[in-house]
Amino acid sequence: MFVVCFLAVPCVIDKASENTKFLAFISIAALCFVGAAPLVKDSSDLAFKVHSVAAVVCGVSSQLLLLFNFYWLLLLWVPWE
């Protein structure tokens, strides 16, 4: 998970506009937290909370980043029939 984050940092921050670079950083940092606190059956309550909150933050910030930079990519969520 950390390899994905560290390899994505230059590309994502480079493609983001000047006003949305913080969203790129937040989404990648949250993805690192998801990897650092894996959701396993025997994990503690704190690890579960860190994993869950980081996953939500990563999802929301990455979709906001797409909305503000490449809004047409959000059409990929529309099911193609």
N, C-alpha and C positions, 0 to 999 in steps of 0.2 A: 504494500500500500504506500509505503514511503517513497519507493522508487517512482511510482506513478506521479506522486505529488511533486517530487523534485524535478522530474523530467518535464512536467507540465508548466511549472512556474514561468520559465522564460517565454514560452509560446503564448500562454494565456495573458500574461501581463503586457506583452508586446502588442497583442491584438486588441486589447481593451483601450477604450478612449481615455484621455487624461482624467476625466471626471469619474470614471468607473474603475480605475485601477484598484481602489480599495476593496471593491466587491470581488475582484479576482483574487486578491490576497486573502480575504476572509473565507472564500469558498475553498481555497486550497489549504488554508490553515485548519479549517473545520474538517476537511477530509483527512488530514494528519491526525486529528484528535479521534476520529472514527477508527482509524487504524491502530492508534495507541491504546484505545479502550475497546477491545473486541467484545462483541456481544456473544457471550457463551453461557451455557446453562448454569455453570458453577461460579459465575462472576458475582462480585459484590454489588451492593445497591448503588454505590458511588460510580462504579464502572458502567452500570446500566444507564444511570442518569447522564453521565458524560457522553456515552455513545449515542444515546437518543437525542440529546440536545444538539450535539455536533452534527448529527445526520440531518436534522431539521434545518439548522443554520446553513449547512452546505447546500442542501436542496434549494432553499429559498434564495440564497445569495447567487447561486449559479443561474437560476432562472431569471433573476433580476438582471444579472450581467448580460444574459442573452437578450432580454427584453430591451435594454437600453442600447445595445451595440448591434445585434443581429436579430431584430424582431421577427424576420421572416423564418428563422430557424425554429421558432416556437410552433410553426405549422407542422413540424414533424410529430407533434403530439396528436394531431388530428388523424384518426384512423383512416387508412386508405382502403377502400373497398372496390 
